[in-house]
Amino acid sequence: MDKNFYITTPIYYPSAKPHMGHAYSSIIADFFARFKRIDGFDVHFLTGTDEHGLKIQRAAETKNIEPLNFCDQISQTFRDLSKTLNLSNTDFIRTTEDRHKKTVQYLWSELEKNNDIYLSKYSGWYSVSDEAFYGEDEIINKDEIKIAEVSGSPVEWIEEESYFFRLSKWENDLLNYYEKNPDFISPKSRKNEVVSFVKGGLKDLSISRKAFSWGIKVPNNPEHVIYVWLDALTNYISALNYPDTNDKLFKKFWPASLHLIGKDILRFHAVYWPAFLMAAKIPLPEKVYGHGWILSGEEKMSKSKGNILDPLDIIDIYGLDPLRYYLIKEVSFGNDGNISQDKLEDCINSDLANNYGNLCQRVTAFAEKNCSLKVPEIKNFNEEDLIILDKFTKNLPIIREEIDKQNVNFYINFIVNALFEANKYFNDQEPWKKKDDKDRLNTIVYTSLELIRKISFMLYPIIPDTIEKVLKIFNLNPLDIKIESIAIHKNLIPGDNLKRIDILFKKIEKDND
């Protein structure tokens, strides 16, 4: 079986500036991409920017610049964010690129050829902010304006000629697919939500707009532009050079392994997108995972609510890896999560500085004094050594299974427990009292070094910059990381030189007042 893995994040919808929600989705996707790489997979990791639609056109007009110039600026902001977050994405797509436009227009033509598109008139509620249509039952009144209940975004009544996609035609096919592929939508709560929505009855979907011009033109009718969500979703295959199904990227990576998305765009990815693909006779992605929101207080962060936390500010103060670690550990994946400065500082002090950084420094300092800063010679592990080492061997198959279920919580909890036990092992074994028993001292040091190596390999997808520093202890680099080697207990070679490292994480001095 080919070990290929294709992961996508929602392409960024240009806003004034990136916020923590952008960072969270991207960091989680990067975690999965990096794990799969160190597990021997050929990984394709896609991100990018979604640059069409009325919201973009209006934003450009307020700045008195052309929409494409506006998008050039915003797109660069998100390219820069990808570098700042140390993402390992293999592609960055813009929906204004020719490769994307060609794919979208081809897909449209396929849907039209298969009689899944017809021309009619749209009358209903539309949110410019969400670029989404809403039914009457999804609209509420708030402060004398009408808003979409699910997002809180204002809506406006629209009547115009529009092309429609025969979404209702695919209702039973979708329900059958969900039933036959129970893991297609995760977590289970999101699947239940989607199934309930589809069982409630699907209406045909308006897929073109005539009231504005910023978008990809409908083939053979340039008065219409293609609905931004049909346009945007297609990036997942345009990045693989569809419709050339013989292209090496498409053959290797489609269907996608995982669409990682925020729960607010679940309907587009779990209902509309698979229906478009079914209609075009294109295989469906293997999984859509809808994660929770990053909250500020009890509300989702959004520009309109003025409660955006800027990840760049957090990184400037605390560094990137602490933010990556904190988001992965403290936000229970799949659920909404609050973030706070106090919890972040506790995380840095407790997990990163005390448990991990201190372990690396204590063991290497001891090895310098007692083993000439070399990997010591050992004869045999005793039962106490094997108990802690074997946990990695026994759990490696489970770790892989849980990653395939997107169980980030299991992974990070395993690491936290391993760190606790590694520190406890070094303390309990008291190698400083074994100087008269050189064999035992060497075994304790070797075991402790092996624990650092195993834990560091597992931490690499989470805090890659830090782990590159730690790998220097063993004269390794990221290309040497193979997750399968955490099951091997004598991976380090006796006599090899070790290196001391500087403080990995500075403790945050907290005000006790």
C-alpha positions as CSV (number, residue, x, y, z in Angstrom):
1,M,0.0,0.0,0.0
2,D,1.3,3.4,-1.0
3,K,2.0,5.7,2.0
4,N,0.6,8.9,0.7
5,F,-1.1,11.6,2.9
6,Y,-2.9,14.7,1.6
7,I,-4.0,17.2,4.2
8,T,-5.7,20.5,3.6
9,T,-6.7,23.4,5.7
10,P,-9.5,25.8,4.7
11,I,-7.8,28.4,2.5
12,Y,-7.7,31.7,4.3
13,Y,-10.4,34.2,3.6
14,P,-8.6,37.5,3.5
15,S,-9.3,39.7,6.5
16,A,-7.6,42.7,8.0
17,K,-5.1,40.5,9.8
18,P,-4.6,36.9,10.8
19,H,-6.2,35.8,14.1
20,M,-5.8,32.9,16.5
21,G,-8.4,30.8,14.6
22,H,-6.2,30.9,11.5
23,A,-3.1,30.0,13.6
24,Y,-5.0,27.1,15.3
25,S,-6.2,25.4,12.1
26,S,-2.8,25.8,10.5
27,I,-0.8,24.5,13.5
28,I,-3.0,21.4,13.9
29,A,-2.7,20.6,10.2
30,D,1.0,21.0,10.4
31,F,1.1,18.7,13.4
32,F,-0.6,15.9,11.4
33,A,1.6,16.6,8.3
34,R,4.8,16.4,10.3
35,F,3.7,13.3,12.1
36,K,2.9,11.5,8.9
37,R,6.3,12.5,7.4
38,I,8.2,11.0,10.3
39,D,6.1,7.9,10.0
40,G,7.3,7.4,6.5
41,F,4.5,9.0,4.5
42,D,4.8,11.1,1.4
43,V,2.9,14.2,2.5
44,H,1.2,16.9,0.5
45,F,0.0,19.7,2.7
46,L,-2.1,22.5,1.1
47,T,-3.0,25.9,2.3
48,G,-3.7,29.2,0.5
49,T,-6.0,32.1,0.1
50,D,-9.6,32.4,-1.0
51,E,-9.8,35.6,-3.0
52,H,-13.1,36.0,-4.7
53,G,-16.6,37.2,-3.8
54,L,-18.5,40.3,-2.8
55,K,-16.8,40.7,0.5
56,I,-13.4,41.0,-1.3
57,Q,-14.8,43.4,-3.9
58,R,-16.3,45.7,-1.2
59,A,-13.1,45.6,0.9
60,A,-11.1,46.6,-2.2
61,E,-13.5,49.4,-3.0
62,T,-13.2,50.9,0.5
63,K,-9.4,51.1,0.0
64,N,-9.9,52.4,-3.5
65,I,-7.8,49.8,-5.1
66,E,-8.4,47.0,-7.6
67,P,-9.5,43.7,-6.1
68,L,-6.5,41.8,-7.4
69,N,-4.1,44.3,-5.9
70,F,-5.9,44.0,-2.6
71,C,-5.6,40.2,-2.8
72,D,-1.9,40.4,-3.7
73,Q,-1.4,42.3,-0.4
74,I,-3.6,40.0,1.7
75,S,-2.2,36.8,0.2
76,Q,1.3,37.9,1.1
77,T,0.2,38.4,4.7
78,F,-0.9,34.8,4.9
79,R,2.2,33.5,3.1
80,D,4.2,35.3,5.7
81,L,2.0,33.8,8.5
82,S,2.7,30.3,7.1
83,K,6.5,31.1,7.6
84,T,6.0,32.7,11.0
85,L,4.0,29.6,12.2
86,N,6.7,27.3,10.8
87,L,4.2,25.4,8.6
88,S,5.6,22.6,6.5
89,N,3.0,23.1,3.7
90,T,4.1,21.9,0.3
91,D,1.8,24.2,-1.7
92,F,0.1,27.6,-1.3
93,I,-2.7,28.1,-3.7
94,R,-4.5,31.4,-4.5
95,T,-7.9,31.2,-6.1
96,T,-6.9,34.0,-8.5
97,E,-4.3,31.7,-10.1
98,D,-4.9,30.5,-13.7
99,R,-4.4,26.8,-12.6
100,H,-7.4,27.3,-10.2
101,K,-9.6,29.2,-12.6
102,K,-9.2,26.5,-15.3
103,T,-10.2,23.8,-12.9
104,V,-13.2,25.6,-11.6
105,Q,-14.5,26.3,-15.1
106,Y,-13.9,22.7,-16.1
107,L,-15.8,21.5,-13.0
108,W,-18.7,23.8,-13.8
109,S,-18.8,22.5,-17.4
110,E,-18.9,18.9,-16.1
111,L,-21.8,19.7,-13.7
112,E,-23.6,21.4,-16.5
113,K,-23.0,18.5,-18.9
114,N,-24.4,16.1,-16.4
115,N,-27.6,18.2,-16.1
116,D,-26.9,19.3,-12.5
117,I,-27.0,23.0,-13.2
118,Y,-30.0,25.1,-14.4
119,L,-30.8,28.8,-14.7
120,S,-33.5,30.3,-12.5
121,K,-34.0,33.2,-10.1
122,Y,-32.8,33.4,-6.5
123,S,-34.8,35.2,-3.8
124,G,-33.6,34.9,-0.2
125,W,-31.2,35.8,2.6
126,Y,-27.5,36.2,1.9
127,S,-24.6,37.0,4.2
128,V,-21.8,38.9,2.6
129,S,-19.5,38.2,5.6
130,D,-20.1,34.4,5.4
131,E,-20.6,34.3,1.6
132,A,-23.5,32.0,2.4
133,F,-27.2,31.7,1.7
134,Y,-29.6,31.1,4.6
135,G,-33.1,29.8,4.9
136,E,-35.9,31.8,6.7
137,D,-35.6,29.3,9.6
138,E,-32.0,30.2,10.1
139,I,-32.5,34.0,10.4
140,I,-33.2,35.8,13.7
141,N,-33.7,39.5,14.7
142,K,-31.0,41.1,16.8
143,D,-30.9,44.9,17.6
144,E,-33.4,45.5,14.8
145,I,-31.3,43.8,12.1
146,K,-31.5,40.3,10.7
147,I,-28.6,38.0,11.3
148,A,-27.8,34.4,10.5
149,E,-28.3,32.5,13.8
150,V,-25.3,30.1,13.3
151,S,-22.7,32.8,12.7
152,G,-24.2,36.1,14.0
153,S,-23.4,37.7,10.7
154,P,-25.8,40.3,9.1
155,V,-27.9,39.1,6.1
156,E,-29.5,41.0,3.3
157,W,-32.4,40.1,1.0
158,I,-31.3,39.3,-2.5
159,E,-33.3,38.7,-5.7
160,E,-31.5,38.0,-8.9
161,E,-31.1,35.6,-11.8
162,S,-28.9,32.7,-10.8
163,Y,-27.7,29.3,-11.8
164,F,-28.6,26.6,-9.4
165,F,-27.0,23.3,-8.6
166,R,-29.4,20.4,-8.2
167,L,-28.4,19.7,-4.6
168,S,-31.8,18.1,-3.8
169,K,-31.1,15.4,-6.3
170,W,-28.1,14.2,-4.2
171,E,-29.9,14.0,-0.8
172,N,-30.3,10.2,-0.7
173,D,-26.8,9.6,-2.2
174,L,-25.3,11.7,0.5
175,L,-27.2,9.9,3.3
176,N,-26.2,6.5,1.9
177,Y,-22.6,7.6,1.7
178,Y,-22.5,8.8,5.3
179,E,-24.0,5.5,6.4
180,K,-21.6,3.4,4.4
181,N,-18.6,5.5,5.4
182,P,-19.2,6.2,9.1
183,D,-15.8,7.9,9.5
184,F,-16.2,10.3,6.6
185,I,-17.3,13.1,9.0
186,S,-15.7,13.6,12.4
187,P,-16.0,14.0,15.3
188,K,-19.3,12.2,15.8
189,S,-21.2,15.3,16.9
190,R,-20.4,17.0,13.6
191,K,-21.6,13.9,11.7
192,N,-24.9,13.9,13.6
193,E,-25.3,17.6,12.8
194,V,-24.7,17.0,9.0
195,V,-27.0,13.9,8.8
196,S,-29.8,15.8,10.6
197,F,-29.4,18.8,8.2
198,V,-29.5,16.5,5.1
199,K,-32.5,14.5,6.4
200,G,-34.3,17.8,6.9
201,G,-34.4,18.1,3.1
202,L,-32.0,19.7,0.7
203,K,-32.9,22.6,-1.5
204,D,-31.2,23.4,-4.8
205,L,-28.2,25.7,-4.2
206,S,-27.7,29.0,-6.0
207,I,-24.2,28.8,-7.5
208,S,-23.7,32.1,-9.4
209,R,-24.1,35.8,-8.7
210,K,-24.9,38.6,-11.1
211,A,-24.9,41.6,-8.8
212,F,-21.1,41.9,-8.7
213,S,-18.2,41.0,-11.0
214,W,-15.2,39.9,-8.8
215,G,-15.1,36.2,-9.3
216,I,-14.5,33.4,-11.9
217,K,-16.8,33.9,-14.9
218,V,-19.4,31.2,-15.7
219,P,-18.4,29.5,-18.9
220,N,-20.5,30.8,-21.9
221,N,-22.3,33.4,-19.7
222,P,-19.8,36.0,-18.4
223,E,-22.6,38.1,-16.8
224,H,-22.5,35.6,-14.0
225,V,-19.6,34.8,-11.6
226,I,-19.4,31.4,-9.9
227,Y,-20.5,31.3,-6.3
228,V,-17.4,31.7,-4.1
229,W,-17.9,28.4,-2.2
230,L,-18.0,26.3,-5.4
231,D,-15.0,28.3,-6.5
232,A,-13.1,28.0,-3.2
233,L,-13.7,24.3,-2.4
234,T,-12.4,23.4,-5.8
235,N,-8.9,24.4,-4.7
236,Y,-8.4,21.0,-3.2
237,I,-8.3,19.5,-6.7
238,S,-7.0,22.4,-8.7
239,A,-3.9,22.2,-6.5
240,L,-3.4,18.6,-7.9
241,N,-3.9,19.8,-11.5
242,Y,-7.4,18.4,-12.0
243,P,-8.9,17.8,-14.6
244,D,-5.7,16.0,-15.7
245,T,-6.4,12.8,-13.8
246,N,-3.2,11.3,-15.1
247,D,-1.2,14.1,-13.5
248,K,1.2,12.6,-10.9
249,L,0.0,14.8,-8.1
250,F,-3.7,13.9,-8.7
251,K,-2.9,10.2,-9.1
252,K,-0.8,10.2,-5.9
253,F,-2.9,12.3,-3.6
254,W,-6.5,12.3,-4.5
255,P,-8.8,11.5,-2.8
256,A,-7.6,13.7,0.0
257,S,-6.8,12.0,3.3
258,L,-8.1,14.8,5.5
259,H,-9.9,18.1,5.1
260,L,-9.3,19.8,8.4
261,I,-11.8,22.6,8.9
262,G,-13.5,24.8,11.5
263,K,-17.0,23.7,12.5
264,D,-18.5,26.9,11.1
265,I,-17.8,25.7,7.5
266,L,-18.9,22.1,8.0
267,R,-21.9,22.3,5.8
268,F,-19.9,23.5,2.8
269,H,-17.3,20.7,3.2
270,A,-19.6,17.8,4.3
271,V,-22.7,18.5,2.2
272,Y,-22.0,20.8,-0.8
273,W,-18.5,19.6,-1.6
274,P,-19.3,15.9,-1.7
275,A,-22.4,16.6,-3.7
276,F,-20.4,18.6,-6.3
277,L,-17.9,15.7,-6.5
278,M,-20.6,13.0,-6.8
279,A,-22.2,15.0,-9.6
280,A,-18.8,15.4,-11.4
281,K,-18.0,11.7,-10.8
282,I,-14.9,12.5,-8.8
283,P,-14.0,10.3,-5.8
284,L,-14.8,11.9,-2.4
285,P,-12.1,12.8,0.2
286,E,-11.6,10.2,2.9
287,K,-12.4,12.4,5.9
288,V,-13.7,15.8,6.9
289,Y,-12.8,16.8,10.4
290,G,-14.6,19.8,11.9
291,H,-12.7,21.2,14.9
292,G,-14.0,23.7,17.4
293,W,-13.5,27.4,17.7
294,I,-10.9,29.3,19.7
295,L,-12.9,31.4,22.0
296,S,-12.3,34.8,23.6
297,G,-14.4,34.6,26.7
298,E,-17.5,32.7,25.6
299,E,-17.5,33.9,22.0
300,K,-15.8,32.9,18.8
301,M,-13.1,35.3,17.8
302,S,-14.0,37.4,14.8
303,K,-13.2,40.8,13.3
304,S,-16.8,42.0,13.6
305,K,-16.8,41.3,17.3
306,G,-13.5,43.1,17.9
307,N,-12.2,40.3,20.1
308,I,-9.4,39.0,17.9
309,L,-6.2,37.7,19.6
310,D,-3.3,38.3,17.4
311,P,-1.0,35.2,17.3
312,L,1.9,37.4,16.2
313,D,1.7,39.4,19.4
314,I,1.8,36.1,21.4
315,I,4.7,34.8,19.4
316,D,6.6,38.1,19.9
317,I,6.3,37.8,23.7
318,Y,6.5,34.0,24.3
319,G,7.9,32.5,21.1
320,L,6.4,30.2,18.5
321,D,6.9,26.8,20.0
322,P,5.2,27.6,23.3
323,L,2.2,28.8,21.4
324,R,2.1,25.7,19.2
325,Y,2.4,23.4,22.3
326,Y,-0.2,25.3,24.2
327,L,-2.8,25.3,21.4
328,I,-2.3,21.5,20.9
329,K,-2.3,20.6,24.6
330,E,-4.8,23.0,26.2
331,V,-7.5,23.1,23.5
332,S,-9.3,19.7,23.6
333,F,-9.3,18.9,19.9
334,G,-12.7,18.8,18.4
335,N,-14.2,21.1,21.0
336,D,-14.2,24.8,21.5
337,G,-11.3,26.1,23.6
338,N,-10.5,29.2,25.6
339,I,-7.0,30.5,25.7
340,S,-5.6,32.7,28.3
341,Q,-2.2,34.3,29.2
342,D,-2.2,32.7,32.6
343,K,-2.7,29.2,31.2
344,L,-0.1,29.8,28.5
345,E,2.5,30.9,31.1
346,D,1.7,27.9,33.3
347,C,2.1,25.6,30.4
348,I,5.6,27.1,29.6
349,N,6.7,26.9,33.2
350,S,5.4,23.5,34.1
351,D,5.5,21.4,30.9
352,L,8.2,23.0,28.8
353,A,10.7,24.5,31.2
354,N,10.4,22.2,34.3
355,N,9.4,18.9,32.8
356,Y,11.1,18.8,29.4
357,G,13.8,21.5,29.4
358,N,15.0,20.6,32.8
359,L,15.1,16.8,32.0
360,C,17.3,17.5,28.9
361,Q,19.7,19.7,30.9
362,R,20.0,17.5,34.0
363,V,20.7,14.3,32.1
364,T,23.2,15.8,29.7
365,A,25.0,17.7,32.6
366,F,25.2,14.4,34.5
367,A,26.5,12.6,31.4
368,E,29.2,15.2,31.0
369,K,30.4,14.8,34.6
370,N,30.2,11.0,34.7
371,C,30.3,9.7,31.2
372,S,32.7,12.1,29.5
373,L,29.7,13.5,27.5
374,K,29.5,10.3,25.5
375,V,26.7,7.7,25.1
376,P,27.7,5.2,27.9
377,E,28.3,1.5,27.3
378,I,25.6,-0.7,28.7
379,K,25.1,-4.4,29.2
380,N,21.4,-5.1,30.1
381,F,18.3,-3.1,31.1
382,N,16.7,-4.2,34.3
383,E,13.0,-4.5,34.9
384,E,12.6,-0.9,36.0
385,D,14.3,0.3,32.9
386,L,12.2,-1.9,30.6
387,I,8.9,-0.9,32.3
388,I,9.3,2.7,31.2
389,L,11.0,2.0,27.8
390,D,8.4,-0.6,26.8
391,K,5.6,1.8,27.1
392,F,6.7,3.3,23.8
393,T,7.0,-0.1,22.1
394,K,3.6,-1.2,23.3
395,N,1.9,2.1,22.5
396,L,3.3,2.8,19.0
397,P,0.6,0.9,17.1
398,I,-2.0,2.7,19.3
399,I,-0.4,6.1,18.7
400,R,-0.7,5.5,15.0
401,E,-4.3,4.4,15.3
402,E,-5.2,7.4,17.4
403,I,-3.5,9.8,15.0
404,D,-5.6,8.3,12.2
405,K,-8.7,9.1,14.3
406,Q,-7.3,12.7,14.8
407,N,-7.1,12.0,18.5
408,V,-4.6,14.8,19.3
409,N,-5.6,14.6,23.0
410,F,-4.3,11.0,23.3
411,Y,-1.0,11.9,21.6
412,I,-0.2,14.9,23.8
413,N,-1.4,13.2,27.0
414,F,1.0,10.3,26.2
415,I,3.9,12.8,25.9
416,V,3.0,14.6,29.1
417,N,2.8,11.3,31.0
418,A,6.0,10.1,29.5
419,L,7.8,13.3,30.6
420,F,6.5,12.9,34.1
421,E,7.6,9.3,34.2
422,A,11.0,10.1,32.7
423,N,11.7,12.8,35.4
424,K,10.5,10.4,38.1
425,Y,12.7,7.6,36.8
426,F,15.8,9.8,36.8
427,N,15.0,11.0,40.3
428,D,14.1,7.6,41.7
429,Q,17.1,5.8,40.2
430,E,19.5,8.4,41.8
431,P,22.4,7.8,39.5
432,W,24.5,10.2,41.6
433,K,24.5,7.5,44.3
434,K,25.7,4.8,41.9
435,K,29.2,6.0,41.3
436,D,30.5,2.8,42.8
437,D,28.4,0.7,40.4
438,K,29.5,2.0,37.0
439,D,27.4,-0.5,35.0
440,R,24.2,0.6,36.8
441,L,25.1,4.3,36.5
442,N,25.7,3.9,32.7
443,T,22.4,2.1,32.3
444,I,20.4,4.8,34.1
445,V,22.1,7.5,31.9
446,Y,21.6,5.5,28.7
447,T,17.9,4.8,29.6
448,S,17.4,8.5,30.4
449,L,19.0,9.6,27.1
450,E,16.8,7.1,25.2
451,L,13.7,8.6,26.9
452,I,14.8,12.1,25.9
453,R,15.3,10.9,22.3
454,K,11.9,9.1,22.1
455,I,10.0,12.0,23.7
456,S,11.8,14.5,21.5
457,F,10.9,12.5,18.3
458,M,7.2,12.6,19.4
459,L,7.4,16.3,20.2
460,Y,8.9,17.2,16.8
461,P,5.5,17.6,15.1
462,I,4.4,20.0,17.9
463,I,7.6,22.1,18.6
464,P,9.9,21.5,15.7
465,D,12.2,24.5,16.2
466,T,13.0,23.4,19.8
467,I,13.5,19.8,18.9
468,E,16.0,20.7,16.2
469,K,18.1,22.2,19.2
470,V,17.5,19.1,21.3
471,L,18.6,16.7,18.4
472,K,22.0,18.3,18.6
473,I,22.5,16.5,21.9
474,F,22.7,13.3,19.8
475,N,24.2,14.9,16.6
476,L,21.0,14.2,14.8
477,N,18.8,16.4,12.5
478,P,15.1,16.3,11.6
479,L,15.7,13.9,8.7
480,D,16.9,11.3,11.2
481,I,13.5,11.3,13.0
482,K,11.6,8.1,12.4
483,I,8.6,7.5,14.7
484,E,9.0,3.8,14.4
485,S,12.4,4.1,16.2
486,I,10.7,5.0,19.5
487,A,10.0,1.2,19.7
488,I,13.8,0.5,19.7
489,H,15.5,0.8,23.1
490,K,19.2,0.6,22.0
491,N,19.0,3.2,19.2
492,L,21.9,5.3,20.6
493,I,25.4,4.0,19.9
494,P,27.7,3.7,22.9
495,G,30.8,5.9,22.5
496,D,29.1,8.5,20.4
497,N,29.7,12.1,21.5
498,L,26.9,14.0,23.2
499,K,26.5,17.8,23.3
500,R,25.3,20.1,26.1
501,I,22.4,22.4,25.2
502,D,21.4,25.9,26.5
503,I,18.2,26.6,28.4
504,L,15.4,25.6,26.1
505,F,12.6,27.6,27.7
506,K,13.0,30.5,30.1
507,K,10.6,30.3,33.0
508,I,8.0,33.1,33.1
509,E,8.2,35.2,36.3
510,K,4.6,35.5,37.4
511,D,3.2,38.3,39.5
512,N,1.8,36.8,42.7
513,D,-0.2,39.8,43.7
